Amino acid sequence: MVNPDLLTKDDSVFVAIYNKNIPASSDAYYEVPINLDINTLNKNLSSLTLGQIRNHLIALKNNSLNVIGSVPGDSNLRDIVYKDASGSILQHSAPVLYSNLFLNHPTMNFVDATRLANKEYSKFKNKFLETAGKIDIDFNNVQSSVDSIIANMHAVKDSSFPWFHSDMVPHGIDNRNIVPTYTVLDPDIRSYEITSVFNDKVPSNRAVLVYITRTVDNVETKTLLNKGQDYTFSTTRAAITFASNYVLLFNDQIDIVEYSDTDGSFVPETPTKMGLYPSYQPRLLTDTTYRTSANFYNWT
């Protein structure tokens, strides 16, 4: 029902029906989405013609119930807020043209590609665990073990195989440079040098891993540290800097392993790797509020 107070003689009334099951007929037509109709490529507009401005004002009047008078002509257009009524000169916050290419294309389809990567990533994890149980590796030496497993998994693959350039896992003896081990003599020293400045904000095939070897009660453990949580890369010199809340102990061993090229891991990209999902650190927590304490994985 149309409010009669909004109608005057000779007004035009347009009826829009949102129903995908009703086909267009001789009395109706499909309306093209506005960001596919106006400035589809979302270009920056540097100049306008008088005709474009006139059509823009007419579209504003047609899309607003607050405009009184004639456009072009005498009206209250300058005295009202019309930002919520679009005209014909637009720029879009989310142009749909580019995303449609990857949503509708039979081959370059983002949804199908994500599902495929998910399936292949699960295959990689299962194959990694299976290979780790079959070959002879030193489980106390993390970096060499991972290198050996990946080399065994992909012995017959070359650059023509999918995910060669995925940049997911640094690996390989040929691309590896191990910085001489640092022994912590003063826990207050928080920075340790690497071979060259590493800017992890700029995409590249280079990677740097940092390990801590710690002996407590005659038990030695080697841990791969988390970049951004345990340490950061200096932007002014070739060094890593440990976070203020990360505890270094006397006689800790710091191993820094640099990789000049990450190609050839053949690990499918994850949404986090592509910047589509935030990263997180899985943790095993104990909930003591139960009658019998239970362990849970926290994925946030």
TIMARBA-976666 format. One line per field, with one value per residue (C-alpha): residue number from 1; residue in one letter; x, y, z. Coordinates in steps of 0.05 Angstrom, whole numbers, plus 32768, in hexadecimal, padded with zeros to 4 digits. Example, Ala and Ser with C-alpha at 12.3 -4.5 7.8 and 13.67 -1.06 7.14 Angstrom:
2
k <- (1; 2)
r <- (a; s)
c1 <- (80F6; 8111)
c2 <- (7FA6; 7FEB)
c3 <- (809C; 808F)
This chain:
300
k <- (1; 2; 3; 4; 5; 6; 7; 8; 9; 10; 11; 12; 13; 14; 15; 16; 17; 18; 19; 20; 21; 22; 23; 24; 25; 26; 27; 28; 29; 30; 31; 32; 33; 34; 35; 36; 37; 38; 39; 40; 41; 42; 43; 44; 45; 46; 47; 48; 49; 50; 51; 52; 53; 54; 55; 56; 57; 58; 59; 60; 61; 62; 63; 64; 65; 66; 67; 68; 69; 70; 71; 72; 73; 74; 75; 76; 77; 78; 79; 80; 81; 82; 83; 84; 85; 86; 87; 88; 89; 90; 91; 92; 93; 94; 95; 96; 97; 98; 99; 100; 101; 102; 103; 104; 105; 106; 107; 108; 109; 110; 111; 112; 113; 114; 115; 116; 117; 118; 119; 120; 121; 122; 123; 124; 125; 126; 127; 128; 129; 130; 131; 132; 133; 134; 135; 136; 137; 138; 139; 140; 141; 142; 143; 144; 145; 146; 147; 148; 149; 150; 151; 152; 153; 154; 155; 156; 157; 158; 159; 160; 161; 162; 163; 164; 165; 166; 167; 168; 169; 170; 171; 172; 173; 174; 175; 176; 177; 178; 179; 180; 181; 182; 183; 184; 185; 186; 187; 188; 189; 190; 191; 192; 193; 194; 195; 196; 197; 198; 199; 200; 201; 202; 203; 204; 205; 206; 207; 208; 209; 210; 211; 212; 213; 214; 215; 216; 217; 218; 219; 220; 221; 222; 223; 224; 225; 226; 227; 228; 229; 230; 231; 232; 233; 234; 235; 236; 237; 238; 239; 240; 241; 242; 243; 244; 245; 246; 247; 248; 249; 250; 251; 252; 253; 254; 255; 256; 257; 258; 259; 260; 261; 262; 263; 264; 265; 266; 267; 268; 269; 270; 271; 272; 273; 274; 275; 276; 277; 278; 279; 280; 281; 282; 283; 284; 285; 286; 287; 288; 289; 290; 291; 292; 293; 294; 295; 296; 297; 298; 299; 300)
r <- (m; v; n; p; d; l; l; t; k; d; d; s; v; f; v; a; i; y; n; k; n; i; p; a; s; s; d; a; y; y; e; v; p; i; n; l; d; i; n; t; l; n; k; n; l; s; s; l; t; l; g; q; i; r; n; h; l; i; a; l; k; n; n; s; l; n; v; i; g; s; v; p; g; d; s; n; l; r; d; i; v; y; k; d; a; s; g; s; i; l; q; h; s; a; p; v; l; y; s; n; l; f; l; n; h; p; t; m; n; f; v; d; a; t; r; l; a; n; k; e; y; s; k; f; k; n; k; f; l; e; t; a; g; k; i; d; i; d; f; n; n; v; q; s; s; v; d; s; i; i; a; n; m; h; a; v; k; d; s; s; f; p; w; f; h; s; d; m; v; p; h; g; i; d; n; r; n; i; v; p; t; y; t; v; l; d; p; d; i; r; s; y; e; i; t; s; v; f; n; d; k; v; p; s; n; r; a; v; l; v; y; i; t; r; t; v; d; n; v; e; t; k; t; l; l; n; k; g; q; d; y; t; f; s; t; t; r; a; a; i; t; f; a; s; n; y; v; l; l; f; n; d; q; i; d; i; v; e; y; s; d; t; d; g; s; f; v; p; e; t; p; t; k; m; g; l; y; p; s; y; q; p; r; l; l; t; d; t; t; y; r; t; s; a; n; f; y; n; w; t)
c1 <- (8000; 801C; 8014; 7FE3; 8004; 8041; 801C; 8007; 7FE7; 8011; 8043; 8062; 8061; 8094; 808A; 80C7; 80BD; 80F4; 80E6; 8115; 80DC; 80B5; 80CF; 80D0; 8092; 807C; 8066; 80A7; 80F2; 812E; 8152; 819E; 81C3; 81DA; 8224; 821F; 81FA; 821E; 826A; 8272; 82BE; 82BC; 82E8; 82FD; 82D6; 8302; 82D1; 8285; 825A; 821D; 81F1; 820D; 8201; 81BA; 81AB; 81CA; 819B; 815E; 8172; 8179; 8132; 8115; 8137; 8123; 80E0; 80FA; 8105; 80D0; 80CC; 80E9; 812E; 814F; 812A; 8110; 8114; 812B; 8165; 819A; 8175; 816C; 819A; 819A; 81D7; 81AC; 818C; 81BB; 81C1; 81E4; 822B; 8244; 8281; 8275; 8291; 828F; 828D; 826F; 828B; 82CF; 82B4; 827F; 82B7; 82CF; 8289; 826A; 82A3; 82A2; 82EE; 8305; 82D3; 82E6; 82B5; 82CB; 8314; 830D; 82EB; 8321; 8359; 8336; 8333; 837B; 8395; 8375; 8397; 83DA; 83D3; 83C2; 83FB; 842C; 841A; 841D; 8462; 847C; 846C; 848E; 84D1; 850C; 850E; 8527; 84E9; 8513; 852C; 84ED; 8508; 852F; 84F5; 84C3; 84F5; 84FE; 84B3; 84A1; 84DB; 84C4; 847B; 848B; 84C7; 84A7; 8485; 849D; 8486; 844D; 8427; 83F0; 8404; 844D; 844C; 841E; 8454; 8435; 8470; 84BA; 84E3; 851E; 8567; 857D; 8556; 8567; 8599; 85A2; 85BB; 85EF; 85CC; 85C5; 85CC; 85A6; 85D8; 85AE; 8561; 855B; 857A; 853C; 8557; 8580; 859D; 8589; 85AE; 8584; 8548; 8508; 84C7; 848F; 845B; 8474; 8462; 849F; 84B8; 84E7; 84D7; 84F8; 84E9; 84FF; 8508; 8517; 853A; 8531; 8548; 8520; 852D; 855B; 8522; 8532; 84F9; 84FD; 84C3; 84B2; 849F; 8463; 8474; 844C; 843F; 8484; 84AF; 84AE; 84DC; 8501; 84F1; 8531; 8567; 8573; 8559; 851F; 8505; 84E4; 84A2; 84A5; 8478; 84A1; 84CE; 8515; 853E; 8588; 85A8; 856D; 8584; 8568; 8569; 8556; 854A; 8544; 8526; 8535; 84FD; 84BC; 84A6; 8498; 8474; 8435; 8409; 83C5; 83B9; 8389; 8359; 8387; 83C2; 8399; 8386; 833D; 833B; 8360; 8399; 8394; 83BC; 839B; 83A1; 838F; 836B; 8352; 830C; 830A; 82C1; 82AB; 82A5; 82DE; 830E; 830B; 833B; 8323; 8343; 833B; 833C; 8337)
c2 <- (8000; 8044; 807D; 80AC; 80E8; 80DB; 80DD; 8118; 811D; 8104; 80E0; 80A0; 8062; 802B; 7FE6; 7FBC; 7F71; 7F48; 7F01; 7ED5; 7EA6; 7EDB; 7EE1; 7F23; 7F30; 7F65; 7F8F; 7F88; 7F87; 7F71; 7FAA; 7FA9; 7FB1; 7FF9; 7FE7; 7FC0; 7FFA; 8039; 8040; 7FF5; 7FF7; 8028; 805B; 809D; 80D5; 8111; 8139; 813D; 8159; 8186; 814D; 811C; 814C; 8159; 810E; 8104; 8138; 8119; 80D4; 80F1; 810E; 80CC; 80A5; 80D4; 80E2; 8123; 814B; 8180; 81A7; 819D; 8181; 81A3; 81E1; 81FE; 81CA; 81BE; 8192; 81BE; 81BF; 8174; 8139; 810C; 80E1; 80A3; 80AD; 8099; 80BF; 80AC; 80C2; 808D; 806A; 8028; 800E; 7FC7; 7FC2; 7F80; 7F78; 7F5C; 7F2D; 7F13; 7EFB; 7ECB; 7EB7; 7EA7; 7E91; 7E46; 7E40; 7E7C; 7E70; 7E87; 7E5A; 7E1B; 7E2E; 7E37; 7DF4; 7DD3; 7DF4; 7DDD; 7D95; 7D95; 7DB5; 7D7D; 7D4B; 7D6E; 7D6A; 7D20; 7D12; 7D3A; 7D11; 7CD0; 7CE1; 7CF7; 7CB1; 7C8D; 7CAF; 7CB3; 7CFA; 7D1B; 7D34; 7D60; 7D87; 7DAA; 7DCF; 7D95; 7D65; 7D92; 7D9A; 7D4F; 7D40; 7D74; 7D5D; 7D15; 7D28; 7D51; 7D2D; 7D24; 7D68; 7DA5; 7DEC; 7DD5; 7DB8; 7DE0; 7E0A; 7E0D; 7E58; 7E56; 7E71; 7E4B; 7E26; 7E39; 7DFA; 7DDC; 7DD2; 7DF9; 7E37; 7E34; 7E60; 7E52; 7E8E; 7E79; 7E66; 7E9D; 7E8B; 7EB9; 7ED4; 7F11; 7F09; 7F55; 7F54; 7F50; 7F58; 7F26; 7F31; 7F0E; 7F12; 7F4C; 7F78; 7F50; 7F75; 7F43; 7F76; 7F72; 7F32; 7F09; 7EC1; 7ECB; 7EB0; 7EB1; 7E80; 7E87; 7E4D; 7E4C; 7E10; 7E0E; 7DDC; 7DD6; 7D9E; 7D7C; 7D7A; 7D9E; 7DBA; 7DDF; 7E0E; 7E34; 7E7A; 7EA2; 7EE1; 7F1C; 7EFB; 7EE6; 7F13; 7F46; 7F59; 7F9B; 7FCC; 7FF4; 7FBE; 7F75; 7F58; 7F38; 7F55; 7F2B; 7F43; 7F65; 7F2F; 7EF5; 7ED7; 7EC7; 7E9B; 7E98; 7E64; 7E61; 7E50; 7E7B; 7E5D; 7E89; 7E66; 7E90; 7E77; 7E9C; 7E7B; 7E5A; 7E3F; 7DF5; 7DE5; 7DD3; 7DE4; 7E01; 7E48; 7E52; 7E8D; 7EA8; 7EA6; 7ECD; 7F02; 7EEC; 7ED2; 7EE6; 7EBB; 7E98; 7E6B; 7E29; 7E1B; 7DE0; 7DFB; 7DD7; 7DE9; 7DDE; 7DF3; 7DAC; 7D79; 7D55; 7D85; 7D80; 7D96; 7DC0; 7DDE; 7E29; 7E40; 7E8B)
c3 <- (8000; 7FEB; 801B; 7FF7; 8019; 7FEF; 7FAD; 7F83; 7F3F; 7F04; 7F32; 7F16; 7F42; 7F36; 7F56; 7F66; 7F73; 7F95; 7F80; 7F58; 7F45; 7F1D; 7ED5; 7EB1; 7E86; 7E56; 7E91; 7EB9; 7EB1; 7ED9; 7EFE; 7EF6; 7F39; 7F3F; 7F45; 7F04; 7EE2; 7EF9; 7EFA; 7EF7; 7EF9; 7F34; 7F12; 7F32; 7F10; 7EFE; 7ED3; 7EC7; 7E90; 7E9B; 7E82; 7EB4; 7EEE; 7ED6; 7ED1; 7F16; 7F35; 7F12; 7F2D; 7F73; 7F6F; 7F56; 7F8E; 7FC7; 7FE7; 8006; 7FC6; 7FBA; 7F79; 7F34; 7F25; 7F00; 7F18; 7F59; 7F90; 7FD8; 7FC2; 7FE3; 8026; 8031; 803F; 8001; 800D; 8017; 7FD2; 7F9B; 7F5A; 7F1A; 7F2D; 7F5C; 7F79; 7F9D; 7FDE; 7FC2; 7F76; 7F63; 7F1D; 7F33; 7F67; 7F36; 7F09; 7F3E; 7F55; 7F12; 7EE5; 7ED8; 7EE1; 7F09; 7F41; 7F87; 7FAC; 7F87; 7F8E; 7FD9; 7FE1; 7FB7; 7FE0; 8020; 8008; 7FEE; 802F; 8057; 8028; 8034; 8080; 807E; 804E; 8079; 80B7; 8090; 8074; 80B8; 80D2; 8098; 808F; 80BF; 80DD; 811D; 8140; 816D; 8130; 8116; 80D9; 80BC; 80C8; 80A3; 806A; 8065; 8067; 8031; 8005; 800A; 7FFB; 7FBE; 7FA1; 7F5C; 7F57; 7F31; 7F24; 7EF6; 7F31; 7F55; 7F92; 7F80; 7F8E; 7FCA; 7FF9; 8033; 8053; 8053; 8045; 8020; 802F; 7FF1; 8005; 804F; 8073; 80BE; 80E5; 811A; 815B; 818F; 81D9; 8208; 823B; 824E; 824A; 8247; 8201; 81D5; 818D; 8165; 811F; 80DE; 809C; 807E; 808C; 8083; 8077; 8083; 806B; 8024; 7FFC; 7FEB; 7FE7; 8022; 8067; 80AC; 80E4; 812D; 815E; 81A8; 81C7; 8213; 8247; 8287; 82BA; 8287; 8254; 8212; 81E8; 81A6; 8195; 8156; 816A; 8150; 8129; 8142; 8185; 819D; 8171; 8139; 8101; 8107; 80CF; 80D7; 80DC; 80CF; 8110; 8135; 8175; 81AB; 81C7; 820B; 8229; 820D; 8244; 8230; 825F; 826B; 823C; 820C; 81C5; 818D; 8147; 810D; 80CA; 808B; 8049; 8009; 7FE1; 7FF8; 7FB4; 7FAF; 7FF0; 7FC9; 8005; 7FF1; 800A; 8044; 804B; 8081; 8051; 801E; 8052; 8052; 809A; 80DA; 80F3; 8136; 8163; 8175; 81C0; 81ED; 822A; 8269; 8281; 82CC; 82D5; 82C4; 82FB; 82D8; 82B5; 8269; 8232; 81F7; 81B9; 81B5; 816C; 8178)
